[in-house]
Amino acid sequence: MRLTSIVAVFLLTTSLHAEQVGPWNIDALKNNVPAMKWVRQDQPIHSLTYAGEKYQGRETEVFAFYASPITLGEAKAGTKFPGVVLIHGGGGTAFAEWVQLWAKRGYAAIAMDLNGSRPPEVEFDAKTGMAVGNGHRGTRTRLPNGGPPHGAPEKFDSIGGDTSDDWPFHAAASVMRAHTLLRSFPEVDAEHTAVTGISWGGYTTCLVASLDDRFKAAVPVYGCGFLHEGESVQKPSIDKLGDRKALWVKEYDPGSLLPRCRVPIFFVNGTNDVHYVLDSYMKSYNVVPGEKYIRIQIKMPHGHPPGWAPQEIGLFIDSKCRGGKPLPNPGTPVIKGDQFEVTCESATTLKKAELNYTSDTGLRSKREWKSIPAQINGNTITALKPPADANTWFITVTDERDAMVSTPVQFSP
């Protein structure tokens, strides 16, 4: 065979096997370790930059914090740890204290800034040795070659034409690049990694869990898809796109990508969240075809510390990356007479269950909820049906670890 024919066959074979999803070159993001450089390694939490996608025709870099039990001085060199990627939300940055919390849990953790900037230097509490909230103080510095900021123009208005000025494209790509970089570190068990994000970071977690099947677990907190529907505060920005709206929904709304999610995923949200409304949240949960869990808390506060606080996040990721006991997994309630019955798979003892419901109407964020006890008999839960005027309800189950999970939320017609 002539050389030109061999080259043609090679190029054809390569193109047939290359995976492209929307604007993302999945193969390149998975297989090409981004160039990186350490910014600081003289503290328990290290800082670095790594190469991002092109923005406005130029190369970019992304700032990140990194820590592991080795950098904290709690493990010897040569030890391996599972990895976790941490994604901040709107108004956030790379949070040093979040990275440290996961490193103390036994993970190699990386948290990047998705605003084209870097937070202030890390400071540590002299008594506890814990990082002081770097993301909530001081001035963030714009990187000379940072990617797009995370404002509405970059999140929505830039859709159409060149995707390199679209923040959602950069956000998901930067997370996948961080994941590939993390997996390349010698102390990281590359086959046991997870991702979790808060608010817009939860949104990005949904995207990444649908694009990057290397993760063993994903936990979107608050963030979800179907942002173009219902009471979502993002809906007006999407509606303003006019004839470009359908393209934004197709490319960047997680509801369009979650049907391809094969990563075990744990959705965490509150009943009254104004940013990611319960209706959109459940649509996002429902379109995931694979293994999924959910935790709905009545009036869960919205923010970064409240978003990383639930212990169930760590327990879920431990169960997928460290052999920990899984969370309980209740099924969908079925009607039996005047009661609901739920079968719950659980490796731990169940100690509490409640039926939660609201009869209020109007904005989801303003509705009041009520809870009544449910009965536990082994792995079967029974609860009286809510009042006839209840329009939204779900059952929560708590195990001996005080880990709480929920059934899928039900809506009356």
C-alpha positions, 0 to 999 in steps of 0.5 A, spaced: 500 500 500 502 506 498 504 511 503 499 516 502 493 511 502 496 508 509 496 516 511 489 516 509 486 510 512 490 512 519 486 519 519 480 516 517 480 511 523 482 516 527 476 521 526 472 515 526 474 513 533 475 521 536 469 523 540 466 530 540 460 532 544 457 538 542 463 543 542 468 539 546 473 534 544 472 529 549 478 525 547 483 531 547 481 533 554 481 525 557 488 524 553 492 530 553 495 532 560 495 540 560 502 543 561 502 546 568 507 549 573 507 550 580 506 557 583 507 555 590 509 549 594 511 551 601 505 551 604 500 545 606 496 547 600 499 548 594 498 552 588 499 551 580 496 554 574 495 549 568 493 550 560 486 552 559 482 552 552 484 558 547 480 564 549 479 570 544 484 567 540 490 566 545 492 561 550 490 561 557 491 558 564 487 556 569 489 557 577 488 552 582 489 549 589 491 542 590 492 538 597 493 531 599 495 528 605 502 528 603 502 536 602 498 536 609 504 532 612 499 526 614 502 521 609 508 519 607 511 520 599 509 514 595 502 513 598 496 513 593 489 516 594 483 517 591 482 524 587 476 529 587 475 535 583 472 541 586 468 546 582 466 553 585 459 556 584 457 563 581 461 569 585 466 563 588 473 562 586 478 556 588 477 555 595 483 553 599 479 551 605 475 546 601 481 543 598 484 542 605 477 539 608 478 533 602 485 532 603 484 531 611 479 526 608 484 522 605 483 525 598 488 528 593 483 534 591 484 540 586 479 546 586 480 551 580 478 558 579 473 558 573 473 566 572 480 567 569 483 569 576 486 567 582 484 568 589 488 571 595 494 567 598 492 562 603 492 564 610 492 559 616 489 559 623 495 559 628 491 554 633 487 549 628 492 549 622 486 550 617 486 555 612 482 561 613 476 562 608 481 565 602 475 565 597 471 570 602 476 575 603 481 580 599 482 581 592 482 576 587 487 578 581 485 577 574 490 573 570 494 576 564 492 570 560 485 568 564 479 565 560 472 568 560 469 571 566 463 568 569 458 573 568 452 573 564 454 575 557 459 570 557 455 564 560 449 566 555 450 572 550 456 569 547 452 563 544 453 562 536 459 562 532 465 561 535 465 557 542 471 559 544 468 565 548 463 561 551 463 560 559 460 554 559 465 551 554 471 553 558 468 551 565 467 544 563 473 543 559 477 546 565 474 541 569 476 535 565 483 538 564 484 539 571 481 531 572 486 529 567 492 533 570 490 530 577 490 523 574 497 524 572 500 525 579 503 519 582 500 520 589 493 519 585 489 513 584 487 515 577 481 509 577 478 512 583 476 519 582 470 524 583 467 531 582 463 535 586 460 542 585 456 548 588 451 552 584 454 554 578 459 548 580 453 544 580 451 546 573 458 544 571 458 538 575 452 535 571 455 537 564 462 534 566 459 527 569 455 527 562 462 528 558 467 525 562 466 517 564 472 516 568 469 519 574 466 514 579 462 519 582 459 526 581 455 530 586 452 536 583 449 541 589 443 545 587 446 546 580 441 542 575 439 543 568 432 545 564 434 552 566 430 555 560 423 552 564 419 554 570 421 559 575 429 558 574 432 565 575 436 564 569 430 563 564 430 570 563 437 571 560 436 564 556 429 567 553 433 574 551 437 569 546 431 569 541 433 565 536 439 563 539 435 560 545 435 553 542 442 552 541 444 554 548 439 549 550 442 544 546 449 545 547 449 548 554 443 546 558 445 540 562 438 537 561 440 536 554 446 532 556 444 528 562 441 523 558 448 520 556 450 520 564 453 514 566 457 516 572 453 514 579 450 521 581 448 524 587 443 530 587 443 535 593 438 541 593 433 544 598 426 545 597 426 552 596 432 554 592 431 560 588 436 559 583 435 551 581 428 550 582 425 543 585 421 542 578 427 543 574 431 539 579 427 533 578 427 533 571 434 533 571 434 527 576 429 523 572 433 524 565 439 520 568 439 513 565 444 510 570 445 509 578 442 515 581 441 518 588 438 524 591 437 528 597 432 534 598 433 538 605 427 542 607 429 550 606 437 548 605 441 554 605 444 556 598 452 558 599 458 555 598 459 552 606 452 550 606 453 546 599 459 542 602 457 541 609 452 535 608 456 529 610 452 525 605 457 528 600 463 525 603 459 518 604 457 517 597 464 519 594 467 514 599 462 509 597 465 509 590 472 511 591 474 508 598 470 502 599 465 505 604 458 503 605 453 506 600 448 511 602 441 508 603 437 508 596 430 508 597 425 507 591 419 510 588 413 510 593 407 506 591 400 506 593 397 501 598 390 503 600 391 509 604 398 509 605 405 509 601 410 504 601 417 504 600 423 499 599 429 502 601 436 498 599 441 499 605 447 496 608 446 500 614 440 500 619 435 505 618 433 509 624 428 515 621 423 516 616 419 522 614 413 524 609 415 531 607 409 535 603 407 542 601 400 544 600 402 552 598 402 554 591 405 560 588 413 561 587 417 554 590 422 559 594 416 561 598 412 555 600 412 552 607 413 545 608 410 540 613 413 533 615 410 527 619 413 521 621 413 515 617 414 508 620 420 503 618 420 496 618 426 493 616 428 496 609 420 497 608 418 504 610 410 506 610 407 513 611 400 515 610 398 519 604 399 527 605 393 531 605 388 531 599 391 538 597 398 537 598 401 538 591 408 536 592 411 531 597 417 526 598 420 521 603 426 522 607 430 516 610 436 517 615 440 511 617 444 510 623 450 515 621 445 520 620 446 520 613 439 522 610 437 521 602 430 522 599 425 519 594 424 522 588 420 528 589 412 527 587 408 532 584 400 532 583 397 534 577 
